[in-house]
Amino acid sequence: MNRFIKAGWILICFFTLSCEKNIELSVDLPEASAVLNASLSADSVITATVSRTVRDYYNNPEPSPVHFLDKASIEVFVNDRKRGVMEKGEENGQYRLPGYYPSAGDKIRMEVQTDNFAPLSAEVSIPSQPEILSVDTQMYKKEATAYYPGNNRIDVELRFKEPVNETNYYMLALSNYLIEEKDTLKKIYMHLSLSHNEDLLFEELSSACFPNPYPYDGYYDTSFFIFNDKAIHSDAHTLKFTLNDVLSSDDSRVAICHICLYSLSESYYLYYRSKLLQWRQSEDPFGSVGLREPVLSYTNVKNGYGLLSAKQATVYELKVAPDDRPLPGHDTY
């Protein structure tokens, strides 16, 4: 009798678990909106790009590409005084304001009018250029093993001035390329990694490589690390870190390392911090089963999306010779 009862329960479980029910979900998508993107620097022409969100991607059988808006009107205000209206550039959705170069401390506001979309507005202040006080380096060789090729590493102490009585945001960007001594025009770009010695300011130890954050053409692989000054309690601070994979021990070429210290607007910092959080979430093993918390990209554009940000850079160039000695470095600007 028990066998029949057990068999009956097995059949009930089988038919219960094998049932399927299709549920159609209706998702309310946000209304289409205009998008403003602009990254400003002191002593550079102001440029911006205006596009629209691609809601059609979800509604049309054949998705549309990114839609740039070529009939936008962008008024630029400097320190609350109207400076001018941006002109349409040669590329789609691109605008520029000729004849004006912002200075550190200027507050820039953009007001955008477009057809069929709500007016946009955003503002940002131009940060001051960071001042590198000194850069001390010490090279040592990581010996080769059966599983790891030897290479040269450099301990770096970068001391910079920290403006007091204000909140400051920074980014350390690293890039590296190799050149033949007899052919300085041919550059071979290499990934440059970093590890900490003592510093705990960086938001993320592992480098994040996003499209073209570095201000030089041709740099396709730049590691960068963002941080703020909340843990800095003096008028100067020394970043201590180690450059890895600078130059293989048996390489006859010269390595050119660019150590770039940026000062960032708060909007720039918060945007890349949100991107770092998204990157961390993508590594979350629970994400594949729908348990990952979403992280929205930061925006400071009112009534729309996008980013109005600003940055300034000081670049220190370090050359490493094949004979295990760093050549004298210098600030490039």
QUIFENVEN-V510680 format. One line per field, one symbol per residue. ss: DSSP state (a for helix, b for strand, c for the rest). phi: phi as a letter, one per 30 degrees, with the letter a starting at -180 (. if undefined). A space follows every 50 residues. Layout:
ss->???
phi->???
This chain:
ss->caaaaaaaaaaaaaaaaccccccccccccccccbbbbbbbccccbbbbbb bbcccaaaacccccccbbccccbbbbbbccbbbbbcbbcccccbbbbbbb bcccccbbbbbbbccccccbbbbbbccccccbbbbbbbbbbbcccccccc bbbbbbbbbbbcccccccbbbbbbbbbbbbccbbbbbbbbccbbbbcccc cccccccbccccccccccccccbbbbbbcccccccbbbbbbbbbbbbbcc cccbbbbbbbbbbbcaaaaaaaaaaaaaaaaaccaaaaaccccccccccc cbccbbbbbbbbbbbbbbbbbcccbbbbbbbcc
phi->.ddddddddddddddddddbbdcccccdddddbdbcbabcbdibddbabb bbdcdeecccdcedddcdccbdcccccchicdclcdcdddddicbbcdib bdcejdccbcbccbdibddcaabacdddddcddabcbbcbcdddbdcbdd acbbdbbccbdcechadbbbbccbbbbcbdecbddcccdbdccbbdcbdc dddbdddcccehdcdbdjdcbccbbcabcdccbbdabcdbabdchdaddc dcdcccccccccccdeddddddddddddddddddddddciccddbdddbc cdiabjacbbabbbcccbcbdddibddecadda
